[in-house]
Amino acid sequence: MADLSGFRNSGFGNSGFGQAEEVDVADFANASALIVDPAPLHRSILVNQVREFGFRTVSQCARLSDALEKFSANETFDVLLCEYTFLNESTSAIDLIEDLRSKQLLPLSTVVILITGEARYAKVSEAAESGLDAYILKPHRANQLRDRLKLSLIRKKSLHHVFEAILAKEFVKAADFCLERYMFRGPFWLYAARIGAELLMRVKRFNEAQDLYEAIADAQAMPWAKLGVARAQLEDGNYSEATTTLSALIEDEPNFVDAYDVLARAQFDTGDVQKARSTYAMAAKMTPDSIIRNQNFGMMQFYAGDIAEAALLLDKSVRLGRDSKLFDCQTLVALGFTALHAGDRKSLQRCMTDFELLLAKKLDSPRHIRNAQVLRLQMMLLDGQASDLAKAVATIAQVILQPEFEFEAAANLVSLLTYAAKFQLKIERPHEALVAISMRFCTNRSLTDILAGAAFESPSYAEIIKEGGQKVQMIAQNCLSISMRGDPASAIRQLLSEGEKTKNSKFIDSAGQLLARYQAKIKDYNALHVRATALHDKFCPAALNRSNNPMAAPGARGAGELILRA
């Protein structure tokens, strides 16, 4: 049993929240509902059912835009019942929910339920990723809907303290409420414990999160709790322990596919790209209609140089859900490179057309704008437009050391330079760009392999990347040796100098770690700390390399995470 003494001594018991009285009545008589469905008959059925349940107020509309207007006019509802698909509108129910959340118009207290005939894996997965309270398939029975509404409303009422704290972004306070509920086995204690553990992960209290997940696993043997243990270990940098935990979980629960996702991430982060590739393959095979897993495996195959297999997987991802919120725009960029490899102008044009549809919805996204440019440059390569291409690539190369230039952009630029060399199109100083990229982004073996894989068409370019990776490791090891010989200050100064020159997060992070460890021994600590902090804030990923992991789309839910509607 995990040690939870720290939780018992953290001030619980003062609010009485953990011993809250049982809430077992859903107060339909004082509840309001909004029903959104384009089909008049089904909308009428839902309205009648909800009224028969005793709801005080029932509103309805046929269009998503009308629903958005109601919320925008500060109307509030206890329940939102919504159809998934609206054939005559360019958006879906998921888009509505995301839009409402982004505008802070959808309270956490509102129960959100989708009712739909859409049962495909990709659509169900997208709904699950959106943190809904329920997803009901047509045709449904009235008592089925009533039971879901009752449970969801009671749970929201019972845990309102937690949701109010999350809404106020008081995540530590919300976590403490959840832990107290868990300790006293109050109503919905298991659900509260899962929220609490997720909040602890969010505020980087990884040891406490691990203890809580272990306690849940001991009490209930829930697979997600065991996976939570591994996630906490992984986030805390305990890769060996995380791998052991995941291997045991997969042995006990061989069909728990989220465990394979987390294991692949652990393998990738520790530099074993081949094992990660195999694990992604298993996950994709287990869920053949998963957009995310086909994307992940397709990207791995692309960087491994298996272009034919990558093209099939990436094309499948596009067909499964180009319009889904789970779809990542880099998929089309990589698919464009496979078309470029094959000299297939028609397929490349299709990628560009599909991307234009994505871009129309993301006109304010620098990432989408940047990737759209990469696709246009691919077409220039295929059409032999050397002059325009050279100017555009030179412009991109000028920002390699800027904070907004990310690993994904670096990998795409490497591929562009490689294909320009293959097609014998002259690009100014490509070697300088490749050296700058390698010195900035080769922070570990996996990322070095990915960048070298992006240059697979040119062994000489791939070798430049690998040499850069080796140089980064040599500098880091040399600085570590200096520190171990009793001169951490010199090691920190050298690391910061290299970090300022190359913007490599390995140098910057290492300097920060040494500063924290040897603070008392360093005379000019304050000045060094200011330098290190300025570099870290600009050039170090906020979430443990996730923004530098090509298999982790920005903003995507991590495998095993609980969606918190905040």
C-alpha positions as CSV (number, residue, x, y, z in Angstrom):
1,M,0.0,0.0,0.0
2,A,1.4,3.4,-0.9
3,D,2.3,5.8,1.9
4,L,-0.4,8.5,2.1
5,S,0.7,10.0,5.4
6,G,1.6,13.2,3.6
7,F,-2.0,13.6,2.5
8,R,-3.3,13.1,6.0
9,N,-1.1,15.8,7.3
10,S,-1.8,18.4,4.6
11,G,-4.7,20.1,6.4
12,F,-7.6,17.9,5.4
13,G,-10.6,17.7,7.6
14,N,-11.0,21.5,8.0
15,S,-13.7,21.8,5.2
16,G,-15.6,18.7,6.0
17,F,-15.7,18.2,2.2
18,G,-14.3,14.7,2.5
19,Q,-17.2,13.7,4.7
20,A,-19.8,15.3,2.6
21,E,-23.3,13.9,3.0
22,E,-24.5,11.5,0.3
23,V,-26.0,13.3,-2.7
24,D,-28.3,10.8,-4.3
25,V,-31.1,12.9,-5.8
26,A,-30.8,14.5,-9.2
27,D,-32.9,17.7,-8.9
28,F,-34.5,17.6,-12.3
29,A,-37.3,19.9,-11.2
30,N,-34.8,22.8,-10.9
31,A,-32.7,21.9,-13.8
32,S,-32.5,23.4,-17.3
33,A,-31.5,21.7,-20.6
34,L,-30.5,22.8,-24.1
35,I,-31.1,20.2,-26.8
36,V,-29.3,20.7,-30.1
37,D,-30.3,18.4,-33.0
38,P,-30.8,19.2,-36.7
39,A,-33.5,16.4,-37.1
40,P,-36.9,17.8,-36.0
41,L,-38.3,14.3,-35.1
42,H,-35.4,13.3,-33.0
43,R,-35.2,16.7,-31.4
44,S,-38.9,16.5,-30.5
45,I,-38.4,13.0,-28.9
46,L,-35.5,14.3,-26.8
47,V,-37.5,17.4,-25.7
48,N,-40.5,15.3,-24.7
49,Q,-38.3,12.8,-22.8
50,V,-36.4,15.5,-20.8
51,R,-39.7,17.2,-20.0
52,E,-41.1,13.9,-18.7
53,F,-38.1,13.5,-16.5
54,G,-39.3,16.7,-14.8
55,F,-36.8,19.3,-16.1
56,R,-38.0,22.9,-15.2
57,T,-36.8,24.4,-18.5
58,V,-36.1,22.8,-21.9
59,S,-34.7,24.9,-24.8
60,Q,-34.0,23.6,-28.2
61,C,-32.3,24.6,-31.5
62,A,-31.5,23.0,-34.8
63,R,-28.1,24.6,-35.6
64,L,-24.8,24.7,-33.7
65,S,-24.5,28.4,-34.5
66,D,-27.8,29.0,-32.6
67,A,-26.5,27.1,-29.6
68,L,-23.4,29.2,-29.6
69,E,-25.6,32.3,-29.7
70,K,-27.6,31.1,-26.6
71,F,-24.4,30.6,-24.6
72,S,-22.9,33.9,-25.9
73,A,-26.0,35.7,-24.6
74,N,-25.1,34.4,-21.1
75,E,-27.8,31.8,-21.0
76,T,-26.9,29.0,-18.7
77,F,-27.9,25.3,-18.8
78,D,-27.5,22.4,-16.4
79,V,-27.5,20.0,-19.3
80,L,-26.4,20.2,-22.9
81,L,-27.7,17.4,-25.1
82,C,-26.3,17.5,-28.6
83,E,-26.2,15.5,-31.8
84,Y,-22.7,14.8,-33.1
85,T,-23.1,15.4,-36.8
86,F,-24.6,18.4,-38.6
87,L,-24.5,17.7,-42.3
88,N,-25.4,21.3,-43.4
89,E,-22.8,23.0,-41.2
90,S,-19.1,23.1,-41.5
91,T,-18.5,22.3,-37.8
92,S,-19.5,19.4,-35.5
93,A,-20.7,19.2,-31.9
94,I,-17.1,18.7,-30.8
95,D,-16.2,22.0,-32.5
96,L,-19.1,23.7,-30.6
97,I,-17.9,22.3,-27.3
98,E,-14.3,23.4,-27.9
99,D,-15.4,26.8,-29.0
100,L,-17.6,27.3,-25.9
101,R,-14.7,26.2,-23.7
102,S,-12.2,28.5,-25.4
103,K,-14.6,31.4,-24.9
104,Q,-15.2,30.3,-21.2
105,L,-18.9,30.0,-21.9
106,L,-19.3,26.4,-20.9
107,P,-19.3,26.0,-17.1
108,L,-17.8,22.9,-15.6
109,S,-21.1,22.4,-13.8
110,T,-22.9,21.8,-17.1
111,V,-23.4,18.2,-18.0
112,V,-22.5,17.6,-21.7
113,I,-23.9,14.5,-23.4
114,L,-23.7,13.6,-27.1
115,I,-26.5,11.5,-28.6
116,T,-25.6,10.1,-32.0
117,G,-25.8,7.3,-34.4
118,E,-22.1,7.7,-35.1
119,A,-20.3,4.6,-33.7
120,R,-17.1,4.5,-35.7
121,Y,-13.9,4.2,-33.6
122,A,-12.5,7.5,-34.7
123,K,-15.6,9.4,-33.8
124,V,-16.0,7.7,-30.5
125,S,-12.4,8.4,-29.7
126,E,-12.8,12.1,-30.6
127,A,-15.7,12.3,-28.3
128,A,-13.8,10.7,-25.4
129,E,-10.9,13.1,-26.0
130,S,-13.3,16.0,-25.4
131,G,-14.0,15.2,-21.8
132,L,-17.8,14.6,-22.2
133,D,-20.0,13.4,-19.4
134,A,-21.6,10.7,-21.6
135,Y,-21.8,9.5,-25.2
136,I,-25.1,7.7,-26.0
137,L,-25.7,5.9,-29.3
138,K,-29.0,5.9,-31.2
139,P,-31.5,4.5,-30.8
140,H,-31.5,5.0,-27.1
141,R,-34.1,4.2,-24.4
142,A,-35.6,6.9,-22.2
143,N,-34.5,5.2,-19.0
144,Q,-30.9,4.9,-20.4
145,L,-30.8,8.7,-20.9
146,R,-32.5,9.4,-17.5
147,D,-29.9,7.2,-15.7
148,R,-27.0,9.0,-17.4
149,L,-28.5,12.4,-16.6
150,K,-29.1,11.4,-13.0
151,L,-25.6,10.1,-12.4
152,S,-23.9,13.0,-14.1
153,L,-26.0,15.7,-12.3
154,I,-25.4,14.0,-8.9
155,R,-21.7,13.7,-9.6
156,K,-21.4,17.4,-10.6
157,K,-23.3,18.5,-7.5
158,S,-21.3,16.3,-5.2
159,L,-18.0,17.5,-6.6
160,H,-18.9,21.1,-7.1
161,H,-16.1,22.3,-4.8
162,V,-13.5,20.6,-7.0
163,F,-15.0,22.0,-10.2
164,E,-15.2,25.5,-8.8
165,A,-11.5,25.3,-7.7
166,I,-10.5,24.1,-11.2
167,L,-12.5,26.8,-12.9
168,A,-10.6,29.3,-10.7
169,K,-7.4,27.6,-11.8
170,E,-6.7,26.8,-8.1
171,F,-5.4,23.4,-9.0
172,V,-3.6,22.6,-5.7
173,K,-6.8,23.5,-3.8
174,A,-8.8,21.3,-6.1
175,A,-6.3,18.4,-5.7
176,D,-6.6,18.7,-1.9
177,F,-10.4,18.5,-2.1
178,C,-10.1,15.4,-4.2
179,L,-7.5,13.8,-1.8
180,E,-9.7,14.5,1.2
181,R,-12.7,12.9,-0.6
182,Y,-10.5,9.9,-1.3
183,M,-9.2,9.6,2.2
184,F,-12.7,9.6,3.7
185,R,-14.2,7.5,0.9
186,G,-16.8,10.2,0.3
187,P,-19.3,10.0,-2.6
188,F,-17.6,9.4,-6.0
189,W,-14.2,9.0,-4.2
190,L,-12.7,6.9,-7.0
191,Y,-13.5,9.5,-9.6
192,A,-12.3,12.3,-7.3
193,A,-9.1,10.4,-6.7
194,R,-8.5,10.2,-10.4
195,I,-9.1,13.9,-10.8
196,G,-6.8,14.6,-7.8
197,A,-4.0,12.5,-9.3
198,E,-4.3,14.3,-12.6
199,L,-4.2,17.6,-10.9
200,L,-1.1,16.6,-9.0
201,M,0.6,15.7,-12.3
202,R,-0.4,19.1,-13.6
203,V,1.3,20.9,-10.7
204,K,4.3,18.6,-11.0
205,R,3.9,16.9,-7.6
206,F,4.8,13.7,-9.3
207,N,5.7,11.7,-6.2
208,E,2.4,12.4,-4.6
209,A,0.6,11.6,-7.8
210,Q,2.4,8.3,-7.9
211,D,1.5,7.5,-4.3
212,L,-2.1,8.2,-5.0
213,Y,-2.2,6.2,-8.2
214,E,-0.6,3.3,-6.3
215,A,-3.1,3.5,-3.5
216,I,-6.0,3.5,-6.1
217,A,-4.4,0.5,-7.8
218,D,-4.1,-1.3,-4.5
219,A,-7.7,-0.6,-3.6
220,Q,-9.4,-1.2,-6.9
221,A,-6.8,-2.7,-9.3
222,M,-7.8,-0.2,-12.0
223,P,-5.6,-0.4,-15.1
224,W,-5.7,3.4,-15.5
225,A,-4.4,3.7,-12.0
226,K,-1.4,1.5,-12.8
227,L,-0.9,3.5,-15.9
228,G,-0.9,6.6,-13.8
229,V,1.9,5.2,-11.7
230,A,4.0,4.8,-14.8
231,R,3.1,8.2,-16.1
232,A,4.2,9.8,-12.8
233,Q,7.4,7.9,-12.8
234,L,8.0,8.9,-16.4
235,E,7.3,12.6,-15.8
236,D,9.7,12.5,-12.7
237,G,12.5,11.1,-14.9
238,N,12.4,7.6,-13.5
239,Y,12.4,5.9,-16.9
240,S,13.6,2.5,-15.8
241,E,10.9,2.2,-13.1
242,A,8.3,3.5,-15.6
243,T,9.3,0.8,-18.2
244,T,9.1,-1.9,-15.5
245,T,5.7,-0.7,-14.4
246,L,4.4,-0.6,-18.0
247,S,5.8,-4.0,-18.9
248,A,4.0,-5.5,-15.9
249,L,0.8,-3.7,-16.8
250,I,0.9,-4.9,-20.4
251,E,1.5,-8.5,-19.2
252,D,-1.6,-8.2,-16.9
253,E,-3.7,-6.2,-19.3
254,P,-2.5,-7.0,-22.9
255,N,-5.4,-5.2,-24.5
256,F,-5.0,-1.9,-22.6
257,V,-3.7,0.0,-25.5
258,D,-3.0,3.3,-23.7
259,A,-0.2,1.4,-21.9
260,Y,1.5,0.8,-25.3
261,D,1.3,4.5,-26.1
262,V,3.0,5.5,-22.8
263,L,5.6,2.7,-23.2
264,A,6.5,4.0,-26.7
265,R,7.0,7.4,-25.3
266,A,9.3,6.1,-22.5
267,Q,11.3,4.1,-25.1
268,F,11.5,7.2,-27.4
269,D,12.6,9.5,-24.5
270,T,15.4,7.0,-23.5
271,G,16.8,6.9,-27.0
272,D,15.5,3.5,-28.2
273,V,13.7,4.6,-31.4
274,Q,13.5,1.0,-32.8
275,K,11.7,-0.3,-29.7
276,A,9.4,2.7,-29.8
277,R,8.7,2.0,-33.4
278,S,7.7,-1.6,-32.6
279,T,5.5,-0.5,-29.8
280,Y,3.7,2.1,-31.9
281,A,3.2,-0.7,-34.5
282,M,1.5,-2.9,-31.9
283,A,-0.8,0.0,-30.7
284,A,-1.8,0.8,-34.3
285,K,-2.5,-2.9,-35.1
286,M,-4.7,-3.2,-32.0
287,T,-6.7,-0.1,-32.9
288,P,-6.7,0.0,-36.7
289,D,-9.2,2.9,-36.9
290,S,-7.3,5.1,-34.5
291,I,-6.3,8.4,-36.1
292,I,-3.7,9.2,-33.5
293,R,-2.0,5.8,-33.5
294,N,-1.9,5.6,-37.3
295,Q,-0.3,9.0,-37.3
296,N,2.2,8.1,-34.7
297,F,3.3,4.9,-36.4
298,G,3.2,6.6,-39.8
299,M,5.5,9.3,-38.6
300,M,7.9,6.7,-37.1
301,Q,8.0,4.9,-40.4
302,F,8.6,8.1,-42.3
303,Y,11.6,9.0,-40.2
304,A,12.9,5.4,-40.3
305,G,13.0,5.8,-44.1
306,D,10.2,3.3,-44.8
307,I,8.4,5.7,-47.2
308,A,6.0,3.3,-48.8
309,E,4.6,2.1,-45.4
310,A,4.6,5.6,-44.1
311,A,2.5,6.8,-47.1
312,L,-0.1,4.1,-46.5
313,L,-0.4,4.9,-42.8
314,L,-0.5,8.7,-43.2
315,D,-3.0,8.5,-46.0
316,K,-5.2,6.2,-43.9
317,S,-5.0,8.9,-41.1
318,V,-6.2,11.5,-43.5
319,R,-9.1,9.3,-44.6
320,L,-10.0,8.4,-41.1
321,G,-10.4,12.0,-39.9
322,R,-8.9,15.0,-41.6
323,D,-11.6,17.1,-40.1
324,S,-11.3,15.5,-36.6
325,K,-9.8,17.4,-33.7
326,L,-7.5,14.4,-33.3
327,F,-5.9,15.0,-36.7
328,D,-2.5,16.6,-36.7
329,C,-1.5,18.9,-39.6
330,Q,2.1,17.5,-39.7
331,T,0.5,14.3,-41.0
332,L,-0.2,16.1,-44.3
333,V,3.3,17.6,-44.4
334,A,4.9,14.1,-44.0
335,L,2.5,12.7,-46.6
336,G,3.5,15.5,-48.9
337,F,7.1,14.4,-48.6
338,T,6.2,10.8,-49.5
339,A,4.5,12.2,-52.6
340,L,7.6,14.2,-53.4
341,H,9.7,11.1,-53.0
342,A,7.5,9.3,-55.5
343,G,7.3,12.3,-57.9
344,D,3.5,12.1,-57.5
345,R,2.3,15.6,-58.3
346,K,-1.4,14.6,-58.1
347,S,-1.0,13.2,-54.5
348,L,1.0,16.3,-53.4
349,Q,-1.6,18.6,-54.8
350,R,-4.3,16.6,-52.9
351,C,-2.2,17.2,-49.7
352,M,-2.1,20.9,-50.4
353,T,-5.8,21.1,-51.0
354,D,-6.6,19.2,-47.8
355,F,-4.2,21.5,-45.9
356,E,-5.9,24.6,-47.3
357,L,-9.2,23.3,-45.7
358,L,-7.4,23.0,-42.4
359,L,-5.7,26.3,-42.7
360,A,-9.1,28.0,-43.3
361,K,-10.1,27.1,-39.7
362,K,-6.6,28.0,-38.2
363,L,-5.7,31.3,-39.9
364,D,-4.3,32.5,-36.6
365,S,-2.1,29.5,-36.0
366,P,1.6,30.1,-36.7
367,R,2.2,26.3,-36.9
368,H,-0.5,25.8,-39.6
369,I,0.8,28.8,-41.6
370,R,4.4,27.5,-41.3
371,N,3.4,23.9,-42.4
372,A,1.3,25.2,-45.3
373,Q,4.5,27.0,-46.5
374,V,6.4,23.6,-46.3
375,L,3.8,22.0,-48.6
376,R,4.1,24.9,-51.1
377,L,7.9,24.5,-51.0
378,Q,7.5,20.7,-51.7
379,M,5.5,21.6,-54.9
380,M,8.3,24.1,-55.9
381,L,10.8,21.3,-55.5
382,L,8.8,19.0,-57.6
383,D,8.3,21.7,-60.3
384,G,12.0,22.7,-60.2
385,Q,11.4,26.3,-59.2
386,A,14.9,26.7,-58.0
387,S,15.0,30.5,-57.6
388,D,11.8,31.0,-55.5
389,L,12.6,27.8,-53.5
390,A,16.1,29.0,-52.6
391,K,14.8,32.4,-51.4
392,A,12.1,30.8,-49.3
393,V,14.4,28.2,-47.7
394,A,17.0,30.9,-47.0
395,T,14.3,32.9,-45.1
396,I,13.4,29.9,-43.0
397,A,17.1,29.1,-42.2
398,Q,17.5,32.6,-40.8
399,V,15.2,31.8,-37.9
400,I,16.8,28.5,-36.8
401,L,18.0,30.1,-33.5
402,Q,14.7,31.9,-32.8
403,P,12.5,30.7,-29.9
404,E,9.5,30.0,-32.1
405,F,11.5,27.7,-34.4
406,E,10.6,24.2,-33.0
407,F,11.9,20.7,-33.6
408,E,9.1,20.0,-36.1
409,A,10.1,23.0,-38.2
410,A,13.8,21.8,-38.0
411,A,12.9,18.3,-39.2
412,N,10.9,19.7,-42.1
413,L,13.7,22.0,-43.1
414,V,16.2,19.1,-43.1
415,S,13.9,17.2,-45.4
416,L,13.5,20.2,-47.7
417,L,17.3,20.7,-47.9
418,T,17.8,17.0,-48.5
419,Y,15.3,16.9,-51.4
420,A,16.8,20.1,-52.9
421,A,20.1,18.3,-53.0
422,K,18.5,15.2,-54.5
423,F,16.9,17.3,-57.3
424,Q,20.2,19.2,-57.7
425,L,18.6,22.6,-56.9
426,K,21.1,25.1,-55.5
427,I,20.4,26.2,-51.9
428,E,22.8,28.7,-50.3
429,R,24.9,27.3,-47.4
430,P,22.8,24.2,-46.6
431,H,25.7,22.8,-44.5
432,E,25.5,25.8,-42.1
433,A,21.8,25.3,-41.6
434,L,22.2,21.6,-40.9
435,V,25.0,22.3,-38.4
436,A,22.9,24.9,-36.6
437,I,19.9,22.5,-36.5
438,S,21.9,19.7,-35.1
439,M,23.6,21.8,-32.5
440,R,20.3,23.1,-31.3
441,F,18.0,20.1,-31.5
442,C,20.2,17.0,-31.0
443,T,19.5,16.9,-27.3
444,N,19.3,13.1,-27.1
445,R,19.8,10.0,-29.3
446,S,16.2,9.7,-30.3
447,L,15.9,13.3,-31.6
448,T,19.3,12.9,-33.4
449,D,18.0,9.7,-35.1
450,I,14.8,11.5,-36.1
451,L,16.6,14.5,-37.7
452,A,19.1,12.1,-39.4
453,G,16.0,10.1,-40.6
454,A,14.6,13.3,-42.1
455,A,17.8,13.5,-44.2
456,F,17.6,9.8,-45.3
457,E,17.8,10.7,-49.0
458,S,21.3,12.2,-48.5
459,P,23.7,10.1,-46.4
460,S,26.1,13.1,-46.3
461,Y,23.5,15.4,-44.8
462,A,22.4,12.6,-42.3
463,E,26.1,12.4,-41.3
464,I,26.3,16.1,-40.5
465,I,23.3,15.7,-38.2
466,K,24.9,12.7,-36.4
467,E,28.2,14.6,-36.0
468,G,26.3,17.5,-34.5
469,G,24.6,15.1,-32.0
470,Q,28.0,13.6,-31.1
471,K,29.4,17.1,-30.5
472,V,26.5,18.0,-28.2
473,Q,27.0,14.9,-26.1
474,M,30.8,15.5,-25.9
475,I,30.3,19.1,-24.7
476,A,27.7,18.0,-22.1
477,Q,29.9,15.2,-20.8
478,N,33.0,17.4,-20.6
479,C,31.0,20.0,-18.6
480,L,29.8,17.2,-16.3
481,S,33.4,16.0,-15.8
482,I,34.5,19.6,-14.9
483,S,31.7,19.7,-12.3
484,M,32.6,16.3,-10.8
485,R,36.2,17.5,-10.5
486,G,35.1,20.1,-8.1
487,D,34.5,23.2,-10.3
488,P,30.7,23.3,-10.9
489,A,30.8,27.1,-11.5
490,S,33.1,26.7,-14.6
491,A,30.9,23.9,-15.9
492,I,27.8,26.1,-15.5
493,R,29.5,29.0,-17.3
494,Q,30.5,26.8,-20.2
495,L,27.1,25.3,-20.5
496,L,25.4,28.7,-20.5
497,S,27.8,29.9,-23.1
498,E,27.1,27.0,-25.3
499,G,23.3,27.4,-24.6
500,E,23.5,31.1,-25.6
501,K,25.3,30.2,-28.8
502,T,23.4,27.1,-29.9
503,K,20.0,27.5,-28.0
504,N,20.3,23.7,-27.1
505,S,18.0,22.9,-24.3
506,K,20.3,20.1,-23.0
507,F,23.0,22.7,-22.2
508,I,20.5,25.1,-20.7
509,D,18.7,22.4,-18.5
510,S,22.0,21.0,-17.4
511,A,23.2,24.4,-16.3
512,G,20.0,24.9,-14.3
513,Q,20.3,21.6,-12.6
514,L,23.9,22.2,-11.6
515,L,23.0,25.7,-10.3
516,A,20.3,24.2,-8.1
517,R,22.6,21.5,-6.8
518,Y,25.6,23.7,-6.0
519,Q,23.9,27.0,-5.2
520,A,25.8,27.5,-1.9
521,K,29.2,26.9,-3.5
522,I,28.9,29.4,-6.4
523,K,29.9,33.0,-5.7
524,D,28.2,34.6,-8.7
525,Y,25.1,32.4,-8.3
526,N,22.6,35.3,-8.8
527,A,24.1,36.4,-12.1
528,L,24.3,32.9,-13.5
529,H,20.8,32.2,-12.3
530,V,19.5,35.2,-14.3
531,R,21.2,34.0,-17.4
532,A,20.0,30.4,-17.0
533,T,16.4,31.5,-16.3
534,A,16.3,33.8,-19.3
535,L,17.5,31.0,-21.6
536,H,15.2,28.4,-20.1
537,D,12.1,30.6,-20.5
538,K,12.8,31.0,-24.2
539,F,14.3,27.8,-25.4
540,C,13.3,24.9,-23.1
541,P,10.1,22.9,-23.7
542,A,7.5,23.5,-21.0
543,A,6.4,19.9,-20.7
544,L,9.4,17.6,-20.5
545,N,10.3,17.5,-24.2
546,R,6.8,17.0,-25.4
547,S,6.9,19.9,-27.8
548,N,10.2,18.4,-29.1
549,N,8.7,14.9,-29.6
550,P,7.5,14.5,-33.2
551,M,5.0,11.9,-32.0
552,A,3.3,14.4,-29.7
553,A,1.0,16.9,-31.5
554,P,1.0,20.2,-29.7
555,G,-2.0,20.5,-27.4
556,A,-2.9,16.8,-27.7
557,R,-3.9,14.8,-24.7
558,G,-1.1,12.5,-23.4
559,A,-1.9,8.8,-23.4
560,G,-3.7,7.9,-20.2
561,E,-4.5,11.4,-19.2
562,L,-7.9,12.3,-17.8
563,I,-9.5,15.2,-19.7
564,L,-10.2,18.1,-17.2
565,R,-12.7,20.6,-18.6
566,A,-10.9,23.7,-17.4
